[in-house]
Amino acid sequence: MFKNNKTLPLLSTALVAALACGSAFAQSASNGQAFVRGEIGRTHLDNRDNTGRLKDNSFVVRGGYMFNPNVGVEGFYGRYYGKSHKFASFDYNNDVDGYGIGAVGKVRLGDQSADTGFFGMGRLGYMRSSYKASSHGTIDGVDIRRSRSTHSHQPYFGIGAGYDFSPNMGVSLNYDYFRGNDTRLPTTGEKLRYSNRTLAAGFEYRF
């Protein structure tokens, strides 16, 4: 699905640009609003060098400011993966999280002057992700511990759709994607390049 690494970022860029341009035609000139959003969902981590795939529950906390009904900015922190497993008498722990900033575009699916109802949205920005891996085991009575924490910086993008119940509250279904680069496994030092895909439900409050 993600073999063409350029297609999805280009589509996301086009979507955010289109949503941002829509603000010029918005019929409402309401004041800006700060917002906070919590998202809970499911993350798939795919090793881009083989068929390996990991899955875990995830959460993301976002906050930002909408300058008008269509254009805003955001900052976020996300915890995407955090699991342990046992293999060949060793315990392995893996954690992936990240934070970043970006632009947000939003458009009503109907009356552009309304502040309730269905909407579509997109976001695009830059983030720092961390991949932390550790292992612990015993061989011939010798305690062996290895750990490695690596970071990468890359663009992220997301799309979503939802419904605003009031000018201050809404829910949404969101899809987000980023690619981590040059993470090394603690046991072998082998490079691991992974793709992070998250599908999540969100609740937003604006004030």
N, C-alpha and C positions, 0 to 999 in steps of 0.2 A: 504493500500500500504506500510505503514511503520510499520507494526506490529512487524516485526523482526528487532529490533533495532541494531543488530550486522551486518546484511548482507550488508547494504549500505556502512557503514564506511570501512568494509573489502574490498569491491569491489573498493572503491575509493583508498585505500592504495595500492592495487594491481596495479591499473591503473597508479598511479603516479610512483610507482617503475618500472613498465614496460617502461614507457616513459623515465624515467631517465636512465635506462639501455641502451635505444636506442642511447644515446649520444656516447657510446663507439663505435658504428658502423657508426656514421655519417661521411659522406665523406667530409663535409666542416669543416674547422677549423677556421671559421671567428671569429673576436674579439667579446667580449661581448658587450651588448647593454642595456642601461637603457630604461625603458618604463613607460608610464602612460596610464591608461585606464579608460574610463567612461562607466558605465553600467546603463541602464534604463529598468525597467521591472515591474513584478507583483509578490507580495509576498502573500503567504497563511500561516496564523498562525493557527495551529490546537492545541486545548487543548487536551492533551493526556489522560486526565481523563474523558472526555465525548465527545460529538459530536460537540462541539462548533467550529466554524471556522470564522476567520476574514480575509478580503482581502483588500489590498491597493497597490497603486503604490509605487515603491521603486527606490532608486538610490544608486550606489556604486562607489566610487573612489578608484582606485588601482594604486600603483606605485611600481617599483622594478627594478631588474637587472637580465638579462639573461647572465650567465657566458659563455654559448655557445648556439648553436641553440636549444638545448634540455632541459637544466636544468637552473633553476633560483630561485630567492626568491622574495617575495612580501610582502607589507604591505597594509592595506586597511581600509577604513571607510565606513560603510553602514547605511543608514536610511531605515528601512524596513517597518515601520508602523507608522502612525500618524493621527488618526481620532478622531472625537468627535461624541457623540450621546446622545439622551435624553431618559430617562426612568423614569417613575413614578415621574415626576416633578424635577428630578435631571439631571444635565448635567455631562456627563462622558467623560474624555479625556484619551486616551491611546497612548503611544509612545514606539517604539522599535528601538534601534539602536545598533551598535557594531563596534569594531575595532579589528584587529588581524594581525598576521604575519604567513607566511607559505612558503612551497616549491612549485615550479611550474614545471611541466613537459610538453613538447611539442614535437610532432613528425609530420613530413610531411606525407601526404597521397600520396606518390609517390616518386619522386626523392629526396633523403635525402640531396643532395648537393644544392638543389634549395633554394632560399630565397623568393620565391613567390609561390602562389598556396594554395591548401586546406591543412588544418592541424587539428589534434585532440589535446586536451590538458586536463590536470587534475591538481588539486591543493589540498593540504592538510596542515592544520596548526592548530593553537590554537588561540582562541579569547575570548574577554570579551564582553558580551552583557548586555544591560540595558533595563529594562522594567519599564516604568514610568506610573503610573495611578493616576488619581485624580477625585474627584466628588465634585459637588457644588449644593446645593439646599436650600430651605427654608421650614421649618415645623413649623406651628403655629407662624409665624412671626420670628422664630429664624433661623439665617443664619448658615448653616452647611457646613463646608469644610473639606474634607479629602484628603490626598495624601500619596503616598508611592512610593519609588524608590528602586528597588532591582537590583542586579547584579549577574551574574553567569559566570563561566569560563568553557569552553568546547572546544572540537575539532570541526573543520568545514571541509567540503570537497566540491569539485565542479568538474564538468566535462563540456567540451564544444567542439565545432567544429567551424571552421571559414575559412576565406579566406584572405590571404595577397595579396594586390594589388601591393605592392612594398616592398623593404627591410625595409621601415620605417612605413608603414601603413597597418592596417588590420581591419576586422570586425569579430564578433563571436556571437554565440548563447550559453548562459551559464546557467547551472543549479547548484544551491548551496543549501546546507542543513546544519542546526545545530539545536541542542536541548537546549532550555533554561530550567533551573531547579530552583525550590523553589522560584518562584515569588509569592508574596502575594497580594491579592486584597485589595484595601484601605478601602472598606466598611465593609468587613467581616473578613479580615485577612486570608481567605482561601488560601491554596497553589494552585498555578497554574503552571503546567508543560506544556510547549508548544513546538511544533516543527515548525521550520521556513523553508519554501521551497520557493525559488525564481527562477523564469525563466526570464532571461534578455538578451537584445541585447547590445553588447558592441562595442566600437570603441577604437582602440589602436594606439598610436604613439610611435615609438622607435627612439632613438637618441644616 
